[in-house]
Amino acid sequence: MQDIRKALYVGSRSDGTLIERPMSPHLQVYRYRLSMVLSISNRITGVIATGGAALGVFWLGAAAKGPKAFETARKVTGNPLGQLVLLGWLGSVVYHTVGGIRHLIWDAGHRYDKEELNKDGPVAVKVTAGVSAVLGIALLCVAGRRRHARAKAAKVS
């Protein structure tokens, strides 16, 4: 069965002849490009970063509330799932920051040619991966050393 609805409107060419034009392009029309995916990802990571900031406020609130509440927050952030969520938050904040820097450069009127955009996309992905990996490993090492120091102190007492 054929869909009888039309997503077209009647427009006119510059010579005055009538033509049917699409009302809005659909995703099937576009060819996916890295710049398109990165733009959508920048928006998604902005939402994730905001949600992670709410988790940060929860953690700070638990620290302010007292040792019992803070220990609960540490249990949540200390288990593997909690650490995975924190690493995802870290990656999204780093990517959103890199995307923000790209947009700042574009707003200044630089690197806006098609060739430059296509070159900058993979660079943004690599920078995000590198910075996220370095920060994630550093944070996991610090957490491991603190856990080791707490275990050592517990043995002594």
Backbone as a chain_set.jsonl record, in Angstrom:
{"seq": "MQDIRKALYVGSRSDGTLIERPMSPHLQVYRYRLSMVLSISNRITGVIATGGAALGVFWLGAAAKGPKAFETARKVTGNPLGQLVLLGWLGSVVYHTVGGIRHLIWDAGHRYDKEELNKDGPVAVKVTAGVSAVLGIALLCVAGRRRHARAKAAKVS", "coords": {"N": [[0.843, -1.169, 0.0], [0.558, 2.2, -0.782], [1.77, 5.205, 0.615], [-0.267, 7.958, 0.949], [0.056, 10.485, 1.869], [1.555, 13.657, 1.428], [4.687, 15.065, 1.71], [5.288, 17.548, 0.755], [5.532, 20.866, -0.61], [4.227, 23.506, -2.631], [6.329, 25.382, -4.512], [8.135, 27.991, -6.19], [10.231, 28.383, -9.037], [13.015, 30.49, -10.009], [12.343, 31.423, -12.484], [9.629, 31.504, -12.41], [8.086, 29.21, -12.798], [6.13, 26.597, -11.376], [6.993, 24.317, -8.767], [7.296, 21.268, -6.932], [8.5, 21.052, -3.724], [10.393, 19.432, -1.129], [9.106, 19.462, 2.225], [10.668, 19.232, 4.515], [13.948, 17.991, 4.865], [14.709, 14.522, 5.262], [16.292, 12.084, 7.43], [17.045, 9.971, 5.834], [17.865, 11.112, 3.528], [20.316, 12.28, 3.913], [23.837, 11.67, 3.78], [25.727, 9.971, 6.051], [28.255, 11.605, 7.765], [31.445, 12.095, 9.314], [31.646, 14.575, 10.588], [28.978, 15.179, 11.029], [28.175, 13.165, 12.816], [29.906, 13.778, 14.923], [28.944, 16.291, 15.659], [26.358, 15.706, 16.571], [27.094, 14.008, 18.645], [28.422, 15.822, 20.284], [26.329, 17.313, 21.343], [24.943, 15.309, 22.736], [26.885, 14.519, 24.614], [26.988, 16.838, 26.069], [24.584, 16.763, 27.48], [25.021, 14.44, 28.983], [27.247, 15.253, 30.474], [26.067, 17.228, 32.035], [24.261, 15.69, 33.529], [26.136, 14.159, 34.908], [27.302, 16.162, 36.411], [25.292, 16.585, 38.234], [25.53, 14.217, 39.681], [28.011, 14.754, 40.786], [27.327, 16.856, 42.499], [25.703, 15.447, 44.257], [27.664, 13.805, 45.424], [29.321, 15.748, 46.659], [27.443, 16.806, 48.404], [27.017, 14.594, 50.038], [29.521, 14.439, 51.205], [29.49, 16.764, 52.697], [27.435, 16.234, 54.436], [28.228, 14.302, 56.234], [30.306, 11.658, 57.735], [29.019, 9.112, 57.514], [27.154, 9.335, 55.38], [28.956, 10.049, 53.401], [30.5, 7.763, 53.233], [28.666, 6.018, 52.129], [28.356, 7.206, 49.608], [30.946, 6.798, 48.687], [30.963, 4.038, 48.495], [29.199, 3.687, 46.385], [30.538, 5.012, 44.271], [32.849, 3.57, 44.314], [32.483, 0.928, 43.503], [32.742, -1.364, 40.678], [30.792, -0.783, 38.64], [30.016, 1.822, 39.325], [32.475, 3.118, 38.947], [32.766, 2.744, 36.226], [30.653, 4.328, 35.301], [31.603, 6.805, 36.173], [33.942, 6.996, 34.621], [32.78, 7.102, 32.089], [31.459, 9.531, 32.34], [33.676, 11.194, 32.641], [34.865, 10.852, 30.093], [32.836, 11.955, 28.495], [32.787, 14.611, 29.364], [35.357, 15.422, 28.623], [35.211, 15.063, 25.816], [33.13, 16.853, 25.206], [34.331, 19.227, 25.947], [36.482, 19.335, 24.13], [34.987, 19.465, 21.753], [33.751, 21.899, 22.246], [35.938, 23.622, 22.133], [36.596, 23.329, 19.436], [34.295, 24.511, 18.318], [34.605, 27.088, 19.288], [36.862, 27.896, 17.885], [35.786, 27.851, 15.306], [33.852, 29.852, 15.616], [35.493, 32.014, 15.769], [36.105, 32.304, 13.18], [37.84, 30.598, 11.879], [39.236, 27.594, 10.352], [36.995, 26.588, 8.95], [36.529, 25.623, 6.45], [35.567, 22.996, 4.195], [37.478, 20.94, 3.814], [39.198, 21.365, 5.963], [37.466, 20.957, 8.106], [36.932, 18.235, 7.779], [39.448, 17.211, 8.302], [39.86, 17.965, 10.942], [38.003, 16.548, 12.47], [38.752, 13.709, 12.936], [41.039, 14.301, 14.429], [39.959, 15.511, 16.705], [38.617, 13.32, 17.816], [40.775, 11.617, 18.389], [42.258, 13.212, 20.2], [40.395, 13.39, 22.267], [40.194, 10.669, 23.005], [42.844, 10.176, 23.822], [43.319, 12.08, 25.94], [41.234, 11.383, 27.679], [41.941, 8.731, 28.279], [44.437, 9.081, 29.566], [43.698, 10.691, 31.801], [41.762, 8.996, 32.961], [43.284, 6.676, 33.608], [45.107, 7.834, 35.378], [43.358, 8.653, 37.444], [42.322, 6.157, 38.245], [44.668, 4.964, 39.175], [45.315, 6.639, 41.336], [43.064, 6.138, 42.941], [43.471, 3.416, 43.439], [45.891, 3.475, 44.872], [45.077, 4.876, 47.13], [43.202, 3.099, 48.158], [44.885, 0.972, 48.731], [46.508, 2.163, 50.692], [44.585, 2.617, 52.699], [43.917, -0.035, 53.312], [46.345, -0.93, 54.304], [46.618, 0.716, 56.529], [44.489, -0.226, 58.011], [45.362, -2.786, 58.668], [47.46, -2.244, 60.38], [46.224, -1.084, 62.603]], "CA": [[0.0, 0.0, 0.0], [1.363, 3.409, -0.922], [1.411, 6.291, 1.513], [-0.826, 9.026, 0.12], [0.39, 11.797, 2.406], [2.658, 14.306, 0.728], [5.522, 15.939, 2.528], [5.768, 18.506, -0.238], [4.784, 22.096, -0.768], [4.414, 24.069, -3.962], [7.177, 26.563, -4.55], [8.357, 28.447, -7.56], [11.61, 28.629, -9.456], [13.283, 31.904, -10.279], [11.675, 31.818, -13.728], [8.193, 31.579, -12.161], [7.398, 27.926, -12.933], [5.848, 25.952, -10.098], [7.726, 23.079, -8.499], [7.048, 20.707, -5.609], [9.728, 20.929, -2.945], [10.151, 18.748, 0.15], [8.897, 20.373, 3.35], [11.896, 19.17, 5.304], [14.706, 16.788, 4.501], [14.671, 13.444, 6.235], [17.612, 11.51, 7.657], [17.388, 9.06, 4.75], [18.431, 11.894, 2.434], [21.694, 12.642, 4.22], [24.891, 10.674, 3.895], [26.374, 10.202, 7.341], [29.645, 12.049, 7.73], [32.022, 12.169, 10.647], [31.307, 15.867, 11.198], [27.58, 15.088, 11.469], [28.17, 12.321, 14.005], [30.567, 14.52, 15.993], [28.054, 17.362, 16.082], [25.309, 15.081, 17.385], [27.753, 13.516, 19.855], [28.72, 16.96, 21.152], [25.1, 17.639, 22.06], [24.66, 14.218, 23.669], [27.832, 14.578, 25.721], [26.6, 17.972, 26.906], [23.539, 16.277, 28.384], [25.661, 13.499, 29.91], [28.079, 16.044, 31.386], [25.164, 17.878, 32.985], [23.818, 14.645, 34.453], [27.281, 13.831, 35.762], [27.46, 17.25, 37.375], [24.323, 16.307, 39.301], [26.162, 13.199, 40.523], [29.049, 15.449, 41.544], [26.657, 17.582, 43.579], [25.322, 14.411, 45.223], [28.881, 13.398, 46.12], [29.704, 16.85, 47.542], [26.439, 16.867, 49.466], [27.296, 13.487, 50.959], [30.725, 14.815, 51.96], [29.11, 17.807, 53.648], [26.464, 15.701, 55.395], [28.925, 13.598, 57.31], [31.065, 10.458, 57.365], [28.164, 7.979, 57.138], [26.648, 9.608, 54.031], [30.089, 10.033, 52.476], [30.89, 6.358, 53.042], [27.691, 5.467, 51.17], [28.733, 7.732, 48.288], [32.188, 6.121, 48.289], [30.615, 2.675, 48.073], [28.585, 3.783, 45.052], [31.559, 5.374, 43.281], [33.977, 2.651, 44.394], [32.263, -0.369, 42.862], [33.098, -1.31, 39.256], [29.775, -0.093, 37.843], [30.149, 3.247, 39.635], [33.682, 3.622, 38.295], [32.483, 2.797, 34.793], [29.833, 5.528, 35.09], [32.493, 7.964, 36.324], [34.813, 7.065, 33.445], [31.939, 7.593, 30.994], [31.264, 10.959, 32.585], [34.948, 11.833, 32.315], [34.997, 10.876, 28.632], [31.877, 12.886, 27.897], [33.231, 15.975, 29.673], [36.522, 15.712, 27.776], [34.775, 15.237, 24.429], [32.349, 18.09, 25.09], [35.301, 20.32, 26.006], [37.177, 19.376, 22.825], [34.011, 19.985, 20.796], [33.575, 23.321, 22.532], [37.113, 24.33, 21.601], [36.405, 23.371, 17.98], [33.273, 25.516, 18.012], [35.193, 28.395, 19.571], [37.726, 28.194, 16.731], [34.894, 28.177, 14.185], [33.236, 31.149, 15.887], [36.499, 33.029, 15.479], [36.212, 32.381, 11.728], [38.95, 29.774, 11.392], [39.074, 26.151, 10.14], [35.611, 26.341, 8.595], [36.439, 25.048, 5.112], [35.161, 21.588, 4.226], [38.662, 20.085, 3.969], [39.7, 21.519, 7.327], [36.501, 20.287, 8.984], [37.131, 16.797, 7.651], [40.717, 16.867, 8.948], [39.783, 18.22, 12.376], [37.157, 15.559, 13.14], [39.543, 12.617, 13.511], [41.943, 14.846, 15.453], [39.149, 15.688, 17.921], [38.366, 11.992, 18.383], [42.042, 11.132, 18.948], [42.573, 14.011, 21.391], [39.463, 12.961, 23.307], [40.593, 9.337, 23.46], [44.118, 10.281, 24.544], [43.16, 12.8, 27.209], [40.372, 10.567, 28.537], [42.713, 7.578, 28.746], [45.438, 9.533, 30.541], [43.012, 11.096, 33.025], [41.142, 7.818, 33.557], [44.335, 5.845, 34.22], [45.615, 8.563, 36.54], [42.374, 8.579, 38.523], [42.272, 4.787, 38.746], [45.897, 4.748, 39.945], [45.156, 7.347, 42.617], [42.077, 5.389, 43.73], [44.107, 2.175, 43.868], [46.87, 3.781, 45.916], [44.343, 5.24, 48.348], [42.617, 1.854, 48.677], [46.008, 0.221, 49.297], [46.908, 2.848, 51.926], [43.547, 2.349, 53.713], [44.055, -1.433, 53.729], [47.58, -1.011, 55.101], [46.332, 1.348, 57.818], [43.566, -1.098, 58.74], [46.158, -3.897, 59.197], [48.282, -1.754, 61.482], [45.417, -0.817, 63.794]], "C": [[0.897, 1.244, 0.0], [0.845, 4.489, 0.034], [0.942, 7.473, 0.678], [-0.51, 10.417, 0.663], [1.573, 12.373, 1.641], [3.403, 15.2, 1.707], [6.132, 16.994, 1.613], [4.953, 19.79, -0.153], [5.098, 22.646, -2.15], [5.222, 25.352, -3.819], [7.332, 27.013, -5.981], [9.842, 28.662, -7.799], [11.79, 30.106, -9.742], [12.634, 32.372, -11.579], [10.149, 31.835, -13.593], [7.458, 30.269, -12.303], [7.241, 27.28, -11.559], [6.605, 24.634, -9.986], [7.346, 22.593, -7.106], [8.387, 20.508, -4.909], [9.415, 20.176, -1.651], [9.997, 19.768, 1.275], [10.103, 20.376, 4.278], [12.641, 17.911, 4.887], [14.644, 15.764, 5.629], [16.062, 12.845, 6.357], [18.03, 10.555, 6.543], [18.073, 9.799, 3.602], [19.913, 12.126, 2.65], [22.615, 11.438, 4.2], [25.614, 10.966, 5.201], [27.833, 10.536, 7.137], [30.139, 12.138, 9.16], [31.64, 13.48, 11.326], [29.868, 15.874, 11.715], [27.485, 14.281, 12.765], [28.809, 13.06, 15.179], [29.689, 15.642, 16.519], [26.944, 16.816, 16.972], [25.902, 14.597, 18.709], [28.066, 14.65, 20.822], [27.492, 17.349, 21.963], [24.773, 16.57, 23.11], [25.607, 14.268, 24.866], [27.577, 15.788, 26.611], [25.542, 17.575, 27.915], [24.138, 15.331, 29.423], [26.511, 14.247, 30.926], [27.224, 16.751, 32.431], [24.635, 16.872, 34.003], [24.926, 14.229, 35.41], [27.547, 14.918, 36.785], [26.484, 17.088, 38.528], [24.86, 15.225, 40.234], [27.273, 13.811, 41.379], [28.47, 16.231, 42.713], [26.206, 16.608, 44.665], [26.526, 14.007, 46.068], [29.339, 14.485, 47.097], [28.719, 16.999, 48.697], [26.653, 15.78, 50.498], [28.529, 13.8, 51.801], [30.386, 15.859, 53.023], [28.199, 17.266, 54.748], [27.132, 14.955, 56.538], [29.562, 12.308, 56.84], [30.194, 9.293, 56.889], [27.634, 8.144, 55.708], [27.785, 9.555, 53.011], [30.572, 8.607, 52.216], [29.942, 5.666, 52.069], [28.035, 5.925, 49.759], [30.006, 7.062, 47.783], [31.925, 4.686, 47.849], [30.027, 2.686, 46.67], [29.652, 4.063, 44.005], [32.731, 4.397, 43.276], [33.741, 1.311, 43.731], [32.524, -0.252, 41.354], [32.071, -0.592, 38.378], [29.835, 1.419, 38.072], [31.368, 3.855, 38.968], [33.504, 3.694, 36.79], [31.643, 4.023, 34.454], [30.706, 6.777, 35.187], [33.439, 8.114, 35.134], [34.037, 7.54, 32.215], [31.689, 9.084, 31.113], [32.533, 11.728, 32.237], [35.131, 11.948, 30.808], [34.055, 11.864, 27.982], [32.268, 14.329, 28.173], [34.424, 16.352, 28.79], [36.085, 15.936, 26.336], [34.004, 16.545, 24.249], [33.267, 19.312, 25.154], [36.051, 20.458, 24.689], [36.24, 19.919, 21.747], [33.76, 21.468, 20.993], [34.735, 24.155, 22.017], [37.03, 24.417, 20.083], [35.397, 24.442, 17.587], [33.798, 26.928, 18.26], [36.103, 28.831, 18.42], [36.879, 28.57, 15.527], [34.255, 29.543, 14.382], [34.209, 32.301, 15.633], [36.746, 33.157, 13.972], [37.327, 31.556, 11.125], [38.504, 28.33, 11.202], [37.644, 25.767, 9.752], [35.445, 25.816, 7.172], [36.17, 23.548, 5.228], [36.356, 20.663, 4.471], [39.192, 20.148, 5.401], [38.766, 20.846, 8.334], [36.711, 18.782, 8.961], [38.439, 16.338, 8.284], [40.626, 16.987, 10.464], [38.961, 17.186, 13.134], [37.941, 14.411, 13.731], [40.516, 13.092, 14.586], [41.183, 15.011, 16.771], [38.89, 14.348, 18.598], [39.633, 11.455, 19.048], [42.433, 11.898, 20.215], [41.677, 13.588, 22.549], [39.88, 11.611, 23.878], [41.871, 9.412, 24.291], [43.975, 10.936, 25.903], [42.302, 11.994, 28.174], [41.135, 9.376, 29.107], [43.729, 7.993, 29.815], [44.768, 9.918, 31.862], [42.376, 9.898, 33.729], [42.154, 6.926, 34.251], [44.887, 6.53, 35.457], [44.642, 8.474, 37.713], [42.263, 7.174, 39.1], [43.518, 4.453, 39.571], [45.808, 5.422, 41.311], [44.18, 6.596, 43.509], [42.676, 4.089, 44.259], [45.112, 2.398, 44.98], [46.175, 4.139, 47.23], [43.727, 4.001, 48.989], [43.708, 1.023, 49.362], [46.439, 0.839, 50.632], [45.877, 2.615, 53.04], [43.652, 0.925, 54.223], [45.269, -1.617, 54.636], [47.344, -0.41, 56.494], [45.401, 0.48, 58.655], [44.311, -2.286, 59.352], [46.933, -3.473, 60.432], [47.435, -1.565, 62.737], [44.576, -1.973, 64.212]], "O": [[1.89, 1.297, 0.726], [-0.36, 4.651, 0.225], [1.666, 7.941, -0.202], [-0.777, 11.417, -0.002], [2.486, 11.642, 1.255], [2.801, 15.988, 2.436], [7.324, 17.292, 1.685], [3.818, 19.787, 0.323], [6.108, 22.293, -2.759], [4.84, 26.276, -3.1], [6.709, 26.455, -6.884], [10.595, 29.06, -6.91], [10.83, 30.877, -9.719], [12.399, 33.566, -11.765], [9.449, 32.146, -14.557], [6.279, 30.209, -11.954], [8.11, 27.403, -10.697], [6.826, 23.936, -10.975], [7.101, 23.397, -6.206], [9.292, 19.869, -5.446], [8.302, 20.268, -1.134], [10.664, 20.803, 1.285], [10.504, 21.43, 4.771], [12.027, 16.886, 4.592], [14.54, 16.118, 6.803], [16.915, 13.064, 5.497], [19.222, 10.345, 6.322], [18.778, 9.189, 2.798], [20.685, 12.165, 1.692], [22.219, 10.328, 4.557], [26.063, 12.089, 5.427], [28.554, 9.836, 6.426], [29.35, 12.244, 10.099], [31.34, 13.491, 12.52], [29.577, 16.508, 12.729], [26.788, 14.679, 13.698], [28.315, 12.981, 16.304], [29.696, 15.913, 17.719], [26.628, 17.401, 18.009], [25.29, 14.756, 19.765], [27.988, 14.471, 22.037], [27.605, 17.679, 23.144], [24.377, 16.89, 24.231], [25.179, 14.08, 26.004], [27.918, 15.762, 27.794], [25.589, 17.995, 29.071], [23.803, 15.411, 30.604], [26.499, 13.913, 32.11], [27.623, 16.856, 33.591], [24.569, 17.166, 35.197], [24.675, 13.976, 36.588], [27.97, 14.63, 37.905], [26.807, 17.415, 39.67], [24.667, 15.304, 41.447], [27.455, 13.441, 42.538], [29.056, 16.264, 43.795], [26.313, 16.907, 45.854], [26.419, 13.882, 47.288], [29.704, 14.183, 48.233], [29.113, 17.283, 49.828], [26.49, 16.013, 51.696], [28.574, 13.46, 52.984], [30.938, 15.833, 54.123], [28.195, 17.785, 55.865], [26.654, 14.978, 57.672], [29.387, 11.903, 55.691], [30.576, 8.568, 55.971], [27.665, 7.198, 54.92], [27.6, 9.076, 51.892], [31.001, 8.283, 51.109], [30.366, 4.825, 51.276], [28.009, 5.129, 48.82], [30.134, 6.789, 46.59], [32.583, 4.177, 46.942], [30.317, 1.805, 45.861], [29.67, 3.418, 42.957], [33.525, 4.393, 42.335], [34.703, 0.61, 43.418], [32.524, 0.855, 40.816], [32.452, 0.137, 37.462], [29.718, 2.201, 37.128], [31.31, 4.981, 38.475], [34.028, 4.601, 36.144], [31.884, 4.685, 33.444], [30.569, 7.699, 34.383], [33.708, 9.23, 34.689], [34.567, 8.289, 31.395], [31.703, 9.811, 30.12], [32.472, 12.787, 31.612], [35.504, 13.005, 30.3], [34.427, 12.541, 27.023], [32.1, 15.189, 27.308], [34.492, 17.467, 28.273], [36.53, 16.888, 25.695], [34.197, 17.258, 23.264], [33.011, 20.318, 24.492], [36.234, 21.567, 24.187], [36.647, 20.737, 20.923], [33.577, 22.208, 20.027], [34.538, 25.265, 21.522], [37.354, 25.452, 19.501], [35.618, 25.192, 16.636], [33.468, 27.855, 17.52], [36.106, 29.999, 18.032], [37.213, 29.507, 14.803], [34.128, 30.312, 13.429], [33.797, 33.418, 15.323], [37.51, 34.02, 13.539], [37.723, 31.787, 9.982], [37.525, 27.888, 11.803], [37.143, 24.729, 10.185], [34.318, 25.587, 6.734], [36.505, 22.919, 6.232], [36.256, 19.711, 5.246], [39.581, 19.133, 5.979], [39.224, 20.237, 9.301], [36.673, 18.129, 10.003], [38.537, 15.203, 8.752], [41.241, 16.206, 11.189], [39.196, 16.966, 14.322], [37.817, 14.147, 14.927], [40.787, 12.368, 15.545], [41.71, 14.686, 17.835], [38.938, 14.254, 19.825], [39.571, 10.901, 20.145], [42.888, 11.298, 21.189], [42.143, 13.444, 23.679], [39.914, 11.432, 25.095], [41.968, 8.781, 25.344], [44.454, 10.407, 26.906], [42.608, 11.927, 29.364], [40.991, 9.049, 30.285], [43.859, 7.331, 30.844], [45.228, 9.511, 32.929], [42.44, 9.793, 34.954], [41.911, 6.466, 35.367], [45.112, 5.879, 36.477], [45.057, 8.246, 38.849], [42.124, 7.012, 40.312], [43.423, 3.732, 40.564], [46.186, 4.833, 42.324], [44.433, 6.432, 44.703], [42.418, 3.704, 45.399], [45.187, 1.611, 45.923], [46.629, 3.752, 48.307], [43.727, 3.864, 50.213], [43.489, 0.448, 50.427], [46.705, 0.117, 51.593], [46.252, 2.436, 54.199], [43.498, 0.681, 55.42], [45.222, -2.366, 55.612], [47.804, -0.948, 57.502], [45.513, 0.455, 59.881], [43.945, -2.752, 60.431], [47.054, -4.224, 61.4], [47.901, -1.864, 63.836], [43.847, -1.881, 65.2]]}, "num_chains": 1, "name": "protein.A"}
